[in-house]
Every structure is written in C-alpha cells, then in structure tokens.
Amino acid sequence: PEVTVSLGVGENPAKGLGPAFERALLELLRGYDVLIDEGAGGEEADRVRRAMLPGIRTFQGSFADFAARIANSRLYVGYDSAGQHAAAACGIPLITVFHGYPNERFA
C-alpha cells in the first residue's frame, strides 16, 4: 500500500478524535492505495468500519504483520500508538495525531 493507517488508541479512548475526524481523514486519503488496520477487533474494528470508504482495504492480523506493511508503505498515518514507532524505526514518513495526553508534563 501507499498509505498505512491505524486508528488504534492503545486502549485509551481519550486519544481518539471521534468518527467525524476519522471519516474526514480517510476522505483526505481518497485516491491513494490505503490499507487500514482493524486492530485487535472489538471497539477498534467497529470504529474502522464506521469510517470506511469504498476502495480502502482493511487489514486483519498480528501487529508484526501490519508493521511489515507499514515498512513497505510510503506513508503511515495514525494516532499516537505502536504504529508510529514502527514507521519511525523503518524510516517511513508519518503523520501522528496526538490527543488525550495522560498528563500536562506529556504535552
């Protein structure tokens, strides 16, 4: 894929910006070959399904397998989570959305 996306929030819902943001993010990526991680399932997969647009592919599998997809993409986009660290370690350009930090010092 050209762009890998993760809406995972690492079990911290405060990191998310909600369905309108997530849908708008995918709208901005329309026209690119996008692969979005469904995460571990449950609430995260539900959020991905609500944000989906035609032509975007979803990924179901281990984080290691998704990290391999990140390593072979041209851009990674996601919330502050493990995906951003994988992209950075592989030298992949990334856009990280920081929101819902745990304390003032973090900001």
Solvent accessible surface area in square Angstrom, and as a share of the most:
residue,aa,sasa,rsa
1,P,42,0.26
2,E,57,0.26
3,V,6,0.03
4,T,0,0.00
5,V,0,0.00
6,S,10,0.06
7,L,1,0.01
8,G,6,0.06
9,V,11,0.06
10,G,60,0.58
11,E,174,0.78
12,N,47,0.24
13,P,113,0.71
14,A,55,0.42
15,K,38,0.16
16,G,16,0.16
17,L,70,0.35
18,G,25,0.24
19,P,89,0.56
20,A,86,0.67
21,F,65,0.27
22,E,3,0.01
23,R,99,0.36
24,A,51,0.39
25,L,19,0.10
26,L,0,0.00
27,E,76,0.34
28,L,141,0.70
29,L,16,0.08
30,R,127,0.46
31,G,81,0.78
32,Y,119,0.45
33,D,61,0.32
34,V,1,0.01
35,L,9,0.04
36,I,0,0.00
37,D,14,0.07
38,E,13,0.06
39,G,23,0.22
40,A,112,0.87
41,G,29,0.28
42,G,58,0.56
43,E,103,0.46
44,E,34,0.15
45,A,1,0.01
46,D,61,0.32
47,R,28,0.10
48,V,0,0.00
49,R,135,0.49
50,R,134,0.49
51,A,2,0.02
52,M,43,0.19
53,L,7,0.03
54,P,114,0.72
55,G,77,0.74
56,I,20,0.10
57,R,116,0.42
58,T,56,0.32
59,F,17,0.07
60,Q,133,0.59
61,G,46,0.44
62,S,61,0.39
63,F,97,0.40
64,A,74,0.57
65,D,73,0.38
66,F,2,0.01
67,A,22,0.17
68,A,49,0.38
69,R,94,0.34
70,I,0,0.00
71,A,39,0.30
72,N,118,0.61
73,S,7,0.05
74,R,177,0.64
75,L,42,0.21
76,Y,0,0.00
77,V,2,0.01
78,G,1,0.01
79,Y,2,0.01
80,D,22,0.11
81,S,19,0.12
82,A,54,0.42
83,G,4,0.03
84,Q,18,0.08
85,H,115,0.51
86,A,16,0.12
87,A,0,0.00
88,A,64,0.50
89,A,91,0.71
90,C,67,0.40
91,G,63,0.61
92,I,22,0.11
93,P,83,0.52
94,L,64,0.32
95,I,95,0.48
96,T,30,0.17
97,V,27,0.16
98,F,124,0.51
99,H,80,0.36
100,G,22,0.22
101,Y,100,0.38
102,P,100,0.63
103,N,82,0.42
104,E,137,0.61
105,R,230,0.84
106,F,105,0.44
107,A,90,0.70
